[in-house]
Amino acid sequence: MTRIETIEMAAQTFVGDGKMLSASELRTLIEKANSEDERDFYIAIYNFLLAKRQKEVMAHESY
């Protein structure tokens, strides 16, 4: 996967169809990060999306 493809995938995931990043997608983003700040950013986004998804599940009692 090229860097551009990785960026496109991240953009679609963060603002797109509401799906969650998979562990392998997160790992790919972290491996391709150019700095510690970029790695931290991807981890923070993942944690935010996970918390958001958990709140949605709890609100709809679909667990």
Secondary structure, DSSP 4 states (H G I P E B T S, - for coil): --HHHHHHHHHHHHHSSSPPPPHHHHHHHHHH-SSHHHHHHHHHHHHHHHHHHHHHHHHHT--
